[in-house]
Amino acid sequence: MARSVTLPSNVEAERSVLGAMLLDQNACAVALASLSDASFSGVDKRNILVFQAMEELSNHRTPIDAQTVTDELINLKTIDDAGGPEYLLELGNSPISPDNVDHYISIIKDQAVLRDFLLQMQNIQKSYVSGDVPDIGDFISSSSQALDDIASRRTVGDFKKADVISEAVKQQIENEANRATRGLTGVDTGYTRLNKFTHGWQKGDFIVIAARPSVGKTAFALNLALHATNYKDKPVAFFSCEMGADQIMKRLISAVSHVNSENIQTGDLTQKEMEKISNAIDAIKHTKLFIDDTANPMLGDLVAKARKLKAAEPDLSLILIDYLNLIVTEQHYDSRAQEVSQITRELKELARDLHIPVIALAQLNRDVDQNEGHVPMLSNLKESGSIEQDSDLALLMYRDDYYTSTGQGTIKPHGFANNDYTKQLTSQVQAAQAQGNQKASDISVVSIAVAKNRNGRTGTFTLLFSKNYSLFDNPSPEMEQTQNKMSNPALGPGDEV
């Protein structure tokens, strides 16, 4: 056990605030609204007793001055312990101006938070030494949460004047207008149409990408990871809850090298393909991509690892989790829905606390197959409505040929998979496949709905998925121009693009 340390305090700040309260009613009102007797350190116990007397007077709507505080201390039988009238006179002679009381209140509050933080750390140590650690993951998670709760009580900023805010925003707008990546305020998604909806992945957002199994969401997530880590060379974390790191790496190599993933698996490779793979590996080695492949991870462990990586890599730009439905918690819940609710809540808090986007993949339930055209809806999110509720952004993936490949036949798609652009693009791909075009042989047209966007509009976009390469790509520039012509930039939320 580490030796005990003297807990932080600032007795002079405490005295300054009490003196200002005796001299000015406005300062008194601000202090009583901002502090409690627990805010005071206890190094000089007189300060706590004087403040408690002031609180009593305030509760009884009695004006606060040196005489009324003296009378209240007498009533409470604490006048001698509080230093008597002499100490109140000393406080009243404080050299600070009551107008500056906010500054000293902030000092007291920060000292109180730091004291509580250090005391909590001592309690954590005591629990460990006493052997009260039934589960390490749960212990780390609960300890981290307790410390986070204390840290969140740190001094909150005051009101900001409109002229200050507007000037800062003006500078932001000018900076954005002069950037090469104009319109992109977050981490690049790598996809033109998706960036138009999101302006990049935004700090603090909790994002859900959902699809039925085998539609391609893991491949899409890996593409997103590559795009993000290549954007400004920032670190990216990828939690693979189902697939091993070596399998993940083989998919990444296939996407970068454009070598068939099956050939990479079997080793049936030509010399030219080996050269492509070597170049791809070299490129991936120079990225700052971090992969954790713990199967069915505990929520506490996942959160702790993310926080640890953020501490080691302050520029961490994105966290991806494949996938949410495989995460379990340390606690017991009456239903899986309650457990998933806790998971989504903590992942959202993680995004906000670390100030980075967190993307979690999720499964759609079987009910989606009963929807008209198999087109997914937010209500099809598996296991809990909290996934939709807690997400800032929700993307739903649809691939029409998935249903053909699974033997369910194809039903004429409706909704976001049936717009003119998607139909035209699908026809082009099918025509190329019919003509024996090898490059088009494994390509699927994937429609992705931005079904929820807390900070922007909803709509759809379309990507080309090369299954053999685990590669998602924008359509050709010509097709992009076609989509732009078919799109109305003035569309409102919920409209298709």
GIZI-V356912 format. One record per residue. N is the residue number from 0. RES is the residue in one small letter. OMEGA is omega in degrees with one decimal (none if undefined). Layout:
BEGIN
n=[N & N]
res=[RES & RES]
omega=[OMEGA & OMEGA]
END
This chain:
BEGIN
n=[0 & 1 & 2 & 3 & 4 & 5 & 6 & 7 & 8 & 9 & 10 & 11 & 12 & 13 & 14 & 15 & 16 & 17 & 18 & 19 & 20 & 21 & 22 & 23 & 24 & 25 & 26 & 27 & 28 & 29 & 30 & 31 & 32 & 33 & 34 & 35 & 36 & 37 & 38 & 39 & 40 & 41 & 42 & 43 & 44 & 45 & 46 & 47 & 48 & 49 & 50 & 51 & 52 & 53 & 54 & 55 & 56 & 57 & 58 & 59 & 60 & 61 & 62 & 63 & 64 & 65 & 66 & 67 & 68 & 69 & 70 & 71 & 72 & 73 & 74 & 75 & 76 & 77 & 78 & 79 & 80 & 81 & 82 & 83 & 84 & 85 & 86 & 87 & 88 & 89 & 90 & 91 & 92 & 93 & 94 & 95 & 96 & 97 & 98 & 99 & 100 & 101 & 102 & 103 & 104 & 105 & 106 & 107 & 108 & 109 & 110 & 111 & 112 & 113 & 114 & 115 & 116 & 117 & 118 & 119 & 120 & 121 & 122 & 123 & 124 & 125 & 126 & 127 & 128 & 129 & 130 & 131 & 132 & 133 & 134 & 135 & 136 & 137 & 138 & 139 & 140 & 141 & 142 & 143 & 144 & 145 & 146 & 147 & 148 & 149 & 150 & 151 & 152 & 153 & 154 & 155 & 156 & 157 & 158 & 159 & 160 & 161 & 162 & 163 & 164 & 165 & 166 & 167 & 168 & 169 & 170 & 171 & 172 & 173 & 174 & 175 & 176 & 177 & 178 & 179 & 180 & 181 & 182 & 183 & 184 & 185 & 186 & 187 & 188 & 189 & 190 & 191 & 192 & 193 & 194 & 195 & 196 & 197 & 198 & 199 & 200 & 201 & 202 & 203 & 204 & 205 & 206 & 207 & 208 & 209 & 210 & 211 & 212 & 213 & 214 & 215 & 216 & 217 & 218 & 219 & 220 & 221 & 222 & 223 & 224 & 225 & 226 & 227 & 228 & 229 & 230 & 231 & 232 & 233 & 234 & 235 & 236 & 237 & 238 & 239 & 240 & 241 & 242 & 243 & 244 & 245 & 246 & 247 & 248 & 249 & 250 & 251 & 252 & 253 & 254 & 255 & 256 & 257 & 258 & 259 & 260 & 261 & 262 & 263 & 264 & 265 & 266 & 267 & 268 & 269 & 270 & 271 & 272 & 273 & 274 & 275 & 276 & 277 & 278 & 279 & 280 & 281 & 282 & 283 & 284 & 285 & 286 & 287 & 288 & 289 & 290 & 291 & 292 & 293 & 294 & 295 & 296 & 297 & 298 & 299 & 300 & 301 & 302 & 303 & 304 & 305 & 306 & 307 & 308 & 309 & 310 & 311 & 312 & 313 & 314 & 315 & 316 & 317 & 318 & 319 & 320 & 321 & 322 & 323 & 324 & 325 & 326 & 327 & 328 & 329 & 330 & 331 & 332 & 333 & 334 & 335 & 336 & 337 & 338 & 339 & 340 & 341 & 342 & 343 & 344 & 345 & 346 & 347 & 348 & 349 & 350 & 351 & 352 & 353 & 354 & 355 & 356 & 357 & 358 & 359 & 360 & 361 & 362 & 363 & 364 & 365 & 366 & 367 & 368 & 369 & 370 & 371 & 372 & 373 & 374 & 375 & 376 & 377 & 378 & 379 & 380 & 381 & 382 & 383 & 384 & 385 & 386 & 387 & 388 & 389 & 390 & 391 & 392 & 393 & 394 & 395 & 396 & 397 & 398 & 399 & 400 & 401 & 402 & 403 & 404 & 405 & 406 & 407 & 408 & 409 & 410 & 411 & 412 & 413 & 414 & 415 & 416 & 417 & 418 & 419 & 420 & 421 & 422 & 423 & 424 & 425 & 426 & 427 & 428 & 429 & 430 & 431 & 432 & 433 & 434 & 435 & 436 & 437 & 438 & 439 & 440 & 441 & 442 & 443 & 444 & 445 & 446 & 447 & 448 & 449 & 450 & 451 & 452 & 453 & 454 & 455 & 456 & 457 & 458 & 459 & 460 & 461 & 462 & 463 & 464 & 465 & 466 & 467 & 468 & 469 & 470 & 471 & 472 & 473 & 474 & 475 & 476 & 477 & 478 & 479 & 480 & 481 & 482 & 483 & 484 & 485 & 486 & 487 & 488 & 489 & 490 & 491 & 492 & 493 & 494 & 495 & 496]
res=[m & a & r & s & v & t & l & p & s & n & v & e & a & e & r & s & v & l & g & a & m & l & l & d & q & n & a & c & a & v & a & l & a & s & l & s & d & a & s & f & s & g & v & d & k & r & n & i & l & v & f & q & a & m & e & e & l & s & n & h & r & t & p & i & d & a & q & t & v & t & d & e & l & i & n & l & k & t & i & d & d & a & g & g & p & e & y & l & l & e & l & g & n & s & p & i & s & p & d & n & v & d & h & y & i & s & i & i & k & d & q & a & v & l & r & d & f & l & l & q & m & q & n & i & q & k & s & y & v & s & g & d & v & p & d & i & g & d & f & i & s & s & s & s & q & a & l & d & d & i & a & s & r & r & t & v & g & d & f & k & k & a & d & v & i & s & e & a & v & k & q & q & i & e & n & e & a & n & r & a & t & r & g & l & t & g & v & d & t & g & y & t & r & l & n & k & f & t & h & g & w & q & k & g & d & f & i & v & i & a & a & r & p & s & v & g & k & t & a & f & a & l & n & l & a & l & h & a & t & n & y & k & d & k & p & v & a & f & f & s & c & e & m & g & a & d & q & i & m & k & r & l & i & s & a & v & s & h & v & n & s & e & n & i & q & t & g & d & l & t & q & k & e & m & e & k & i & s & n & a & i & d & a & i & k & h & t & k & l & f & i & d & d & t & a & n & p & m & l & g & d & l & v & a & k & a & r & k & l & k & a & a & e & p & d & l & s & l & i & l & i & d & y & l & n & l & i & v & t & e & q & h & y & d & s & r & a & q & e & v & s & q & i & t & r & e & l & k & e & l & a & r & d & l & h & i & p & v & i & a & l & a & q & l & n & r & d & v & d & q & n & e & g & h & v & p & m & l & s & n & l & k & e & s & g & s & i & e & q & d & s & d & l & a & l & l & m & y & r & d & d & y & y & t & s & t & g & q & g & t & i & k & p & h & g & f & a & n & n & d & y & t & k & q & l & t & s & q & v & q & a & a & q & a & q & g & n & q & k & a & s & d & i & s & v & v & s & i & a & v & a & k & n & r & n & g & r & t & g & t & f & t & l & l & f & s & k & n & y & s & l & f & d & n & p & s & p & e & m & e & q & t & q & n & k & m & s & n & p & a & l & g & p & g & d & e & v]
omega=[178.7 & -179.4 & -178.9 & -179.5 & 176.3 & -177.0 & -175.3 & 177.0 & 174.0 & -174.9 & -178.8 & 176.4 & 177.9 & -179.5 & -179.6 & 179.5 & 179.9 & 178.0 & 178.5 & 179.7 & 179.1 & -173.6 & -170.6 & -177.2 & 178.4 & 177.1 & 179.2 & -179.1 & 179.8 & -177.7 & -179.6 & 178.7 & -172.9 & -172.1 & 169.8 & -179.6 & 178.0 & 178.6 & -177.1 & -169.4 & -175.7 & 176.0 & 170.8 & -173.3 & 178.4 & -177.2 & 178.7 & -177.5 & 178.8 & -179.4 & 178.3 & 177.8 & 178.0 & 177.5 & 178.8 & 178.7 & 179.7 & 179.2 & 179.9 & 178.4 & 177.8 & 178.7 & -176.8 & 172.5 & -175.1 & -176.9 & -178.5 & 177.8 & 177.2 & -179.6 & -178.2 & 177.5 & 176.4 & 178.7 & -178.6 & -179.5 & 178.5 & -174.7 & -178.5 & -179.7 & -179.7 & 175.8 & 176.8 & 180.0 & -178.8 & -178.6 & 177.5 & 177.3 & 177.6 & 178.9 & -178.2 & 178.4 & 179.8 & -177.1 & -175.7 & 175.2 & 177.3 & 179.4 & -178.3 & -174.1 & 179.8 & -178.1 & -176.9 & 174.4 & 179.0 & 178.5 & -179.1 & -178.4 & 179.6 & 177.8 & 179.6 & 178.2 & -180.0 & 176.6 & -179.0 & 179.5 & -179.5 & 177.5 & 177.9 & 177.0 & 176.4 & 178.4 & 178.2 & 177.6 & -179.7 & 178.7 & 179.7 & -177.6 & -178.8 & 178.9 & -178.6 & -179.4 & -177.9 & 180.0 & -174.7 & -179.8 & 179.2 & -179.9 & 179.9 & -178.2 & -178.2 & 179.0 & 179.3 & -180.0 & 179.5 & 178.5 & 178.5 & 179.9 & 179.0 & -178.6 & -178.2 & 179.8 & -178.8 & -173.8 & 177.5 & -178.9 & 179.9 & 175.3 & 174.8 & -179.8 & -176.0 & -177.2 & 178.6 & -179.1 & -176.7 & 178.9 & 178.6 & 179.2 & 177.2 & 178.8 & 178.3 & -178.5 & 179.3 & 178.1 & -179.7 & -177.9 & -177.5 & -179.1 & 176.7 & 179.7 & -175.8 & 178.8 & -179.4 & -177.1 & 179.0 & 179.8 & -177.9 & 176.5 & -177.3 & -175.7 & -171.9 & -176.0 & 179.4 & 177.1 & 179.5 & 178.3 & -169.8 & -169.9 & -176.4 & 176.8 & -172.8 & 179.2 & 176.0 & -179.0 & 171.2 & -171.1 & 178.5 & 173.8 & -171.9 & 177.6 & 171.6 & 178.2 & 174.3 & 176.3 & 177.1 & -174.9 & 177.1 & 177.4 & 178.6 & -180.0 & 178.7 & 175.1 & 177.8 & 179.4 & 179.4 & 179.6 & -175.9 & -177.5 & 175.8 & 179.9 & 179.4 & 174.5 & -178.5 & 178.7 & 177.5 & 177.2 & 178.9 & 175.8 & 178.3 & -173.2 & -174.6 & -172.6 & 179.3 & -177.5 & -179.9 & 176.8 & 176.8 & -178.3 & 178.6 & 177.1 & 178.8 & 179.5 & 179.0 & -178.3 & -177.4 & -175.3 & -173.6 & 173.2 & -176.2 & -177.3 & 178.8 & 177.3 & 177.3 & 179.4 & -174.1 & -177.3 & 179.3 & -169.9 & 174.2 & 178.8 & 179.8 & 178.0 & 178.2 & 177.8 & 177.7 & -179.6 & 179.4 & 178.8 & 179.4 & 179.4 & 179.4 & 179.3 & -178.5 & -180.0 & -176.4 & 174.2 & 177.9 & 179.9 & -180.0 & -175.9 & 171.8 & -175.3 & 176.1 & -178.8 & 177.8 & -171.7 & 170.5 & -178.7 & -179.2 & 179.1 & -178.7 & -179.4 & -179.8 & 179.0 & 179.4 & 179.8 & 179.3 & 179.1 & 178.0 & 178.9 & -179.7 & -178.3 & -176.0 & -179.2 & 178.6 & -170.0 & -174.4 & 172.1 & 175.5 & -178.3 & -179.1 & 3.0 & -169.7 & -173.7 & 178.9 & 179.6 & 175.8 & -179.4 & 179.4 & -176.1 & 177.1 & 178.7 & -179.7 & -179.5 & 177.3 & 179.1 & 177.6 & 179.9 & 179.2 & 177.3 & 177.0 & -179.6 & -178.1 & 179.6 & -178.5 & 177.2 & 176.4 & 177.7 & 178.7 & 179.1 & -177.8 & -177.3 & -178.7 & 177.9 & 176.1 & 177.0 & 174.8 & 179.1 & 177.0 & 173.1 & -178.0 & 178.2 & 168.0 & -178.7 & -176.2 & -179.0 & 179.9 & -179.5 & 177.0 & 178.6 & 177.9 & -178.5 & -178.5 & -175.5 & -175.3 & 175.1 & -179.9 & 179.4 & 179.2 & 177.8 & -171.5 & 166.5 & -177.6 & 174.4 & -179.7 & 179.1 & 176.8 & -174.5 & -174.1 & -177.2 & 172.1 & -178.5 & 180.0 & 178.3 & 179.0 & -176.0 & 178.1 & 176.4 & -173.6 & -176.6 & 173.5 & -177.9 & 174.7 & -177.7 & 179.6 & 175.4 & -179.6 & -177.8 & -180.0 & 176.5 & -178.7 & -176.0 & 177.3 & 174.1 & -169.7 & 179.7 & -173.3 & 178.7 & -173.7 & -177.9 & -178.6 & 178.2 & -179.9 & 179.7 & 178.5 & 179.4 & 179.2 & 179.2 & -179.5 & 178.2 & 178.7 & 178.4 & 179.7 & 179.6 & 177.1 & 178.3 & -175.3 & -178.9 & -177.5 & -171.3 & -177.0 & -175.3 & 173.8 & 174.0 & -177.9 & 175.2 & -179.0 & 179.9 & 167.0 & -170.9 & 176.2 & 178.4 & -174.4 & -174.8 & -179.6 & -176.9 & 176.4 & -178.8 & -177.1 & 171.1 & -173.8 & 177.4 & 175.8 & -175.8 & 174.3 & -173.1 & -178.5 & -177.5 & -175.4 & -171.6 & 171.4 & -176.4 & 171.0 & 170.3 & -178.2 & 177.4 & 179.1 & 178.6 & 176.1 & 178.2 & 177.1 & 179.8 & 179.0 & 179.2 & -178.9 & -177.1 & 177.3 & -176.0 & -178.3 & -178.8 & 179.0 & 179.6 & 177.0 & 179.9 & 178.0 & 172.8 & none]
END
